Amino acid sequence: MFCTGLMASANPWDPVQPTAASMIITKCLESEVVTQKSLEIELLQLEKQTADIAHPLYLSQKCQALQVMNSHLEAVLKEKRTLRQRLARPLCQENLAIEASYHRYVVELLMLAVTFIEKLEAYLRIVRAITRVDDDMKSMDSALARIEAMEAEMEEVTEQILKWREQQRAVHQASSKLPLGYRCSSKSAAPYLSL
């Protein structure tokens, strides 16, 4: 029996040699673990479950459907150039036959389509801008910080200008109180005031 198992594994298509599965089924039938009827019932149930896959009628229908699809694809490949040209041609060049009574509705429809497209573009711009809000907020924060720094510098410069102005007034008032001869000589000797 060991030799027949080796020979069966050497050539599984040889009908003379029993396979391992057939030997197991034979032993099960001899020991009455499985009956011939139960095996036939299981085979029928298996055929019922796989009938839509393995039955010749369904297989022939699927084969015919595949052949039809294959012939269709072959026709498409033959007409590939003309199909490509038809797909590349814009549809708006073709005239649509519309009855005269519907022309005003078509005009209204086109106006509605134009407004719809404009609103859609505006909404799309808003949606795109939403993604940039964080960057814009960071830029605004940095610009605000720069403006505050410039404001502080401006306040310092303003205070210096006001002090310089007061000094100039005091010098002018002091020079206006001096005698006339002393004012002329003091003007030529006094240097210019600077910040």
CNS distance restraints for C-alpha pairs under 8 A (distance, minus, plus):
assign (resid   1 and name CA) (resid   5 and name CA) 6.43 0.50 0.50
assign (resid   2 and name CA) (resid   6 and name CA) 6.50 0.50 0.50
assign (resid   3 and name CA) (resid   7 and name CA) 6.25 0.50 0.50
assign (resid   4 and name CA) (resid   8 and name CA) 5.95 0.50 0.50
assign (resid   4 and name CA) (resid  17 and name CA) 6.99 0.50 0.50
assign (resid   4 and name CA) (resid  18 and name CA) 7.58 0.50 0.50
assign (resid   5 and name CA) (resid   9 and name CA) 6.25 0.50 0.50
assign (resid   5 and name CA) (resid  18 and name CA) 7.85 0.50 0.50
assign (resid   5 and name CA) (resid  19 and name CA) 7.26 0.50 0.50
assign (resid   5 and name CA) (resid  20 and name CA) 6.86 0.50 0.50
assign (resid   6 and name CA) (resid  10 and name CA) 6.21 0.50 0.50
assign (resid   7 and name CA) (resid  11 and name CA) 6.54 0.50 0.50
assign (resid   7 and name CA) (resid  17 and name CA) 7.19 0.50 0.50
assign (resid   8 and name CA) (resid  12 and name CA) 5.52 0.50 0.50
assign (resid   8 and name CA) (resid  14 and name CA) 7.57 0.50 0.50
assign (resid   8 and name CA) (resid  17 and name CA) 5.55 0.50 0.50
assign (resid   8 and name CA) (resid  18 and name CA) 6.33 0.50 0.50
assign (resid   8 and name CA) (resid  19 and name CA) 5.65 0.50 0.50
assign (resid   8 and name CA) (resid  20 and name CA) 7.59 0.50 0.50
assign (resid   9 and name CA) (resid  19 and name CA) 7.59 0.50 0.50
assign (resid  12 and name CA) (resid  17 and name CA) 7.98 0.50 0.50
assign (resid  12 and name CA) (resid  19 and name CA) 6.98 0.50 0.50
assign (resid  18 and name CA) (resid  22 and name CA) 6.21 0.50 0.50
assign (resid  18 and name CA) (resid  23 and name CA) 6.57 0.50 0.50
assign (resid  19 and name CA) (resid  23 and name CA) 6.27 0.50 0.50
assign (resid  20 and name CA) (resid  24 and name CA) 6.24 0.50 0.50
assign (resid  21 and name CA) (resid  25 and name CA) 6.23 0.50 0.50
assign (resid  22 and name CA) (resid  26 and name CA) 6.05 0.50 0.50
assign (resid  23 and name CA) (resid  27 and name CA) 6.23 0.50 0.50
assign (resid  24 and name CA) (resid  28 and name CA) 6.19 0.50 0.50
assign (resid  25 and name CA) (resid  29 and name CA) 6.14 0.50 0.50
assign (resid  26 and name CA) (resid  30 and name CA) 6.17 0.50 0.50
assign (resid  27 and name CA) (resid  31 and name CA) 6.16 0.50 0.50
assign (resid  28 and name CA) (resid  32 and name CA) 5.97 0.50 0.50
assign (resid  28 and name CA) (resid  33 and name CA) 5.27 0.50 0.50
assign (resid  28 and name CA) (resid  34 and name CA) 5.59 0.50 0.50
assign (resid  29 and name CA) (resid  33 and name CA) 6.33 0.50 0.50
assign (resid  29 and name CA) (resid  34 and name CA) 5.39 0.50 0.50
assign (resid  29 and name CA) (resid  35 and name CA) 5.82 0.50 0.50
assign (resid  29 and name CA) (resid  36 and name CA) 7.11 0.50 0.50
assign (resid  34 and name CA) (resid  38 and name CA) 6.59 0.50 0.50
assign (resid  34 and name CA) (resid  39 and name CA) 7.12 0.50 0.50
assign (resid  35 and name CA) (resid  39 and name CA) 6.41 0.50 0.50
assign (resid  36 and name CA) (resid  40 and name CA) 6.23 0.50 0.50
assign (resid  37 and name CA) (resid  41 and name CA) 6.11 0.50 0.50
assign (resid  38 and name CA) (resid  42 and name CA) 6.12 0.50 0.50
assign (resid  39 and name CA) (resid  43 and name CA) 6.15 0.50 0.50
assign (resid  40 and name CA) (resid  44 and name CA) 6.16 0.50 0.50
assign (resid  41 and name CA) (resid  45 and name CA) 6.14 0.50 0.50
assign (resid  42 and name CA) (resid  46 and name CA) 6.07 0.50 0.50
assign (resid  43 and name CA) (resid  47 and name CA) 6.12 0.50 0.50
assign (resid  44 and name CA) (resid  48 and name CA) 6.09 0.50 0.50
assign (resid  45 and name CA) (resid  49 and name CA) 6.19 0.50 0.50
assign (resid  46 and name CA) (resid  50 and name CA) 6.16 0.50 0.50
assign (resid  47 and name CA) (resid  51 and name CA) 5.48 0.50 0.50
assign (resid  50 and name CA) (resid  54 and name CA) 5.83 0.50 0.50
assign (resid  50 and name CA) (resid  55 and name CA) 7.56 0.50 0.50
assign (resid  51 and name CA) (resid  55 and name CA) 4.94 0.50 0.50
assign (resid  51 and name CA) (resid  58 and name CA) 7.90 0.50 0.50
assign (resid  52 and name CA) (resid  58 and name CA) 5.96 0.50 0.50
assign (resid  53 and name CA) (resid  58 and name CA) 6.78 0.50 0.50
assign (resid  53 and name CA) (resid  59 and name CA) 6.86 0.50 0.50
assign (resid  54 and name CA) (resid  58 and name CA) 7.26 0.50 0.50
assign (resid  54 and name CA) (resid  59 and name CA) 6.53 0.50 0.50
assign (resid  55 and name CA) (resid  59 and name CA) 6.13 0.50 0.50
assign (resid  56 and name CA) (resid  60 and name CA) 5.95 0.50 0.50
assign (resid  57 and name CA) (resid  61 and name CA) 6.36 0.50 0.50
assign (resid  58 and name CA) (resid  62 and name CA) 6.15 0.50 0.50
assign (resid  59 and name CA) (resid  63 and name CA) 6.00 0.50 0.50
assign (resid  60 and name CA) (resid  64 and name CA) 6.11 0.50 0.50
assign (resid  61 and name CA) (resid  65 and name CA) 6.21 0.50 0.50
assign (resid  62 and name CA) (resid  66 and name CA) 6.14 0.50 0.50
assign (resid  63 and name CA) (resid  67 and name CA) 6.17 0.50 0.50
assign (resid  64 and name CA) (resid  68 and name CA) 6.18 0.50 0.50
assign (resid  65 and name CA) (resid  69 and name CA) 6.17 0.50 0.50
assign (resid  66 and name CA) (resid  70 and name CA) 5.97 0.50 0.50
assign (resid  67 and name CA) (resid  71 and name CA) 6.13 0.50 0.50
assign (resid  68 and name CA) (resid  72 and name CA) 6.14 0.50 0.50
assign (resid  69 and name CA) (resid  73 and name CA) 6.12 0.50 0.50
assign (resid  70 and name CA) (resid  74 and name CA) 6.14 0.50 0.50
assign (resid  71 and name CA) (resid  75 and name CA) 6.21 0.50 0.50
assign (resid  72 and name CA) (resid  76 and name CA) 6.21 0.50 0.50
assign (resid  73 and name CA) (resid  77 and name CA) 6.13 0.50 0.50
assign (resid  74 and name CA) (resid  78 and name CA) 6.22 0.50 0.50
assign (resid  75 and name CA) (resid  79 and name CA) 6.22 0.50 0.50
assign (resid  76 and name CA) (resid  80 and name CA) 5.76 0.50 0.50
assign (resid  76 and name CA) (resid  83 and name CA) 7.99 0.50 0.50
assign (resid  79 and name CA) (resid  83 and name CA) 6.08 0.50 0.50
assign (resid  80 and name CA) (resid  84 and name CA) 6.01 0.50 0.50
assign (resid  81 and name CA) (resid  85 and name CA) 6.28 0.50 0.50
assign (resid  82 and name CA) (resid  86 and name CA) 6.14 0.50 0.50
assign (resid  83 and name CA) (resid  87 and name CA) 6.10 0.50 0.50
assign (resid  84 and name CA) (resid  88 and name CA) 6.05 0.50 0.50
assign (resid  85 and name CA) (resid  89 and name CA) 6.21 0.50 0.50
assign (resid  98 and name CA) (resid 102 and name CA) 6.71 0.50 0.50
assign (resid  98 and name CA) (resid 103 and name CA) 7.02 0.50 0.50
assign (resid  99 and name CA) (resid 103 and name CA) 6.86 0.50 0.50
assign (resid 102 and name CA) (resid 106 and name CA) 6.32 0.50 0.50
assign (resid 103 and name CA) (resid 107 and name CA) 6.29 0.50 0.50
assign (resid 104 and name CA) (resid 108 and name CA) 6.25 0.50 0.50
assign (resid 105 and name CA) (resid 109 and name CA) 5.96 0.50 0.50
assign (resid 106 and name CA) (resid 110 and name CA) 6.07 0.50 0.50
assign (resid 107 and name CA) (resid 111 and name CA) 6.25 0.50 0.50
assign (resid 108 and name CA) (resid 112 and name CA) 6.16 0.50 0.50
assign (resid 109 and name CA) (resid 113 and name CA) 6.05 0.50 0.50
assign (resid 110 and name CA) (resid 114 and name CA) 6.13 0.50 0.50
assign (resid 111 and name CA) (resid 115 and name CA) 6.30 0.50 0.50
assign (resid 112 and name CA) (resid 116 and name CA) 5.98 0.50 0.50
assign (resid 113 and name CA) (resid 117 and name CA) 6.09 0.50 0.50
assign (resid 114 and name CA) (resid 118 and name CA) 6.20 0.50 0.50
assign (resid 115 and name CA) (resid 119 and name CA) 6.11 0.50 0.50
assign (resid 116 and name CA) (resid 120 and name CA) 5.97 0.50 0.50
assign (resid 117 and name CA) (resid 121 and name CA) 6.08 0.50 0.50
assign (resid 118 and name CA) (resid 122 and name CA) 6.27 0.50 0.50
assign (resid 119 and name CA) (resid 123 and name CA) 6.11 0.50 0.50
assign (resid 120 and name CA) (resid 124 and name CA) 6.05 0.50 0.50
assign (resid 121 and name CA) (resid 125 and name CA) 6.14 0.50 0.50
assign (resid 122 and name CA) (resid 126 and name CA) 6.27 0.50 0.50
assign (resid 123 and name CA) (resid 127 and name CA) 6.14 0.50 0.50
assign (resid 124 and name CA) (resid 128 and name CA) 6.11 0.50 0.50
assign (resid 125 and name CA) (resid 129 and name CA) 6.05 0.50 0.50
assign (resid 126 and name CA) (resid 130 and name CA) 6.19 0.50 0.50
assign (resid 127 and name CA) (resid 131 and name CA) 6.97 0.50 0.50
assign (resid 128 and name CA) (resid 132 and name CA) 7.09 0.50 0.50
assign (resid 129 and name CA) (resid 133 and name CA) 6.41 0.50 0.50
assign (resid 132 and name CA) (resid 136 and name CA) 6.17 0.50 0.50
assign (resid 133 and name CA) (resid 137 and name CA) 6.00 0.50 0.50
assign (resid 134 and name CA) (resid 138 and name CA) 6.27 0.50 0.50
assign (resid 135 and name CA) (resid 139 and name CA) 6.21 0.50 0.50
assign (resid 136 and name CA) (resid 140 and name CA) 6.07 0.50 0.50
assign (resid 137 and name CA) (resid 141 and name CA) 6.09 0.50 0.50
assign (resid 138 and name CA) (resid 142 and name CA) 6.26 0.50 0.50
assign (resid 139 and name CA) (resid 143 and name CA) 6.09 0.50 0.50
assign (resid 140 and name CA) (resid 144 and name CA) 5.98 0.50 0.50
assign (resid 141 and name CA) (resid 145 and name CA) 6.22 0.50 0.50
assign (resid 142 and name CA) (resid 146 and name CA) 6.26 0.50 0.50
assign (resid 143 and name CA) (resid 147 and name CA) 6.15 0.50 0.50
assign (resid 144 and name CA) (resid 148 and name CA) 6.16 0.50 0.50
assign (resid 145 and name CA) (resid 149 and name CA) 6.25 0.50 0.50
assign (resid 146 and name CA) (resid 150 and name CA) 6.14 0.50 0.50
assign (resid 147 and name CA) (resid 151 and name CA) 6.03 0.50 0.50
assign (resid 148 and name CA) (resid 152 and name CA) 6.29 0.50 0.50
assign (resid 149 and name CA) (resid 153 and name CA) 6.33 0.50 0.50
assign (resid 150 and name CA) (resid 154 and name CA) 6.01 0.50 0.50
assign (resid 151 and name CA) (resid 155 and name CA) 6.19 0.50 0.50
assign (resid 152 and name CA) (resid 156 and name CA) 6.41 0.50 0.50
assign (resid 153 and name CA) (resid 157 and name CA) 6.23 0.50 0.50
assign (resid 154 and name CA) (resid 158 and name CA) 5.99 0.50 0.50
assign (resid 155 and name CA) (resid 159 and name CA) 6.17 0.50 0.50
assign (resid 156 and name CA) (resid 160 and name CA) 6.28 0.50 0.50
assign (resid 157 and name CA) (resid 161 and name CA) 6.13 0.50 0.50
assign (resid 158 and name CA) (resid 162 and name CA) 6.14 0.50 0.50
assign (resid 159 and name CA) (resid 163 and name CA) 6.19 0.50 0.50
assign (resid 160 and name CA) (resid 164 and name CA) 6.08 0.50 0.50
assign (resid 160 and name CA) (resid 195 and name CA) 7.96 0.50 0.50
assign (resid 161 and name CA) (resid 165 and name CA) 5.99 0.50 0.50
assign (resid 162 and name CA) (resid 166 and name CA) 6.23 0.50 0.50
assign (resid 163 and name CA) (resid 167 and name CA) 6.20 0.50 0.50
assign (resid 164 and name CA) (resid 168 and name CA) 6.11 0.50 0.50
assign (resid 164 and name CA) (resid 195 and name CA) 7.36 0.50 0.50
assign (resid 165 and name CA) (resid 169 and name CA) 6.18 0.50 0.50
assign (resid 166 and name CA) (resid 170 and name CA) 6.12 0.50 0.50
assign (resid 167 and name CA) (resid 171 and name CA) 6.11 0.50 0.50
assign (resid 168 and name CA) (resid 172 and name CA) 5.95 0.50 0.50
assign (resid 169 and name CA) (resid 173 and name CA) 5.95 0.50 0.50
assign (resid 170 and name CA) (resid 174 and name CA) 5.97 0.50 0.50
assign (resid 171 and name CA) (resid 175 and name CA) 5.98 0.50 0.50
assign (resid 172 and name CA) (resid 176 and name CA) 6.08 0.50 0.50
assign (resid 173 and name CA) (resid 177 and name CA) 6.41 0.50 0.50
assign (resid 174 and name CA) (resid 178 and name CA) 6.68 0.50 0.50
assign (resid 175 and name CA) (resid 183 and name CA) 6.27 0.50 0.50
assign (resid 176 and name CA) (resid 183 and name CA) 7.74 0.50 0.50
assign (resid 178 and name CA) (resid 182 and name CA) 6.51 0.50 0.50
assign (resid 178 and name CA) (resid 183 and name CA) 6.14 0.50 0.50
assign (resid 179 and name CA) (resid 183 and name CA) 6.30 0.50 0.50
assign (resid 180 and name CA) (resid 184 and name CA) 6.74 0.50 0.50
assign (resid 181 and name CA) (resid 185 and name CA) 6.70 0.50 0.50
assign (resid 182 and name CA) (resid 186 and name CA) 5.94 0.50 0.50
assign (resid 183 and name CA) (resid 187 and name CA) 6.07 0.50 0.50
assign (resid 184 and name CA) (resid 188 and name CA) 6.64 0.50 0.50
assign (resid 185 and name CA) (resid 189 and name CA) 6.35 0.50 0.50
assign (resid 186 and name CA) (resid 190 and name CA) 5.74 0.50 0.50
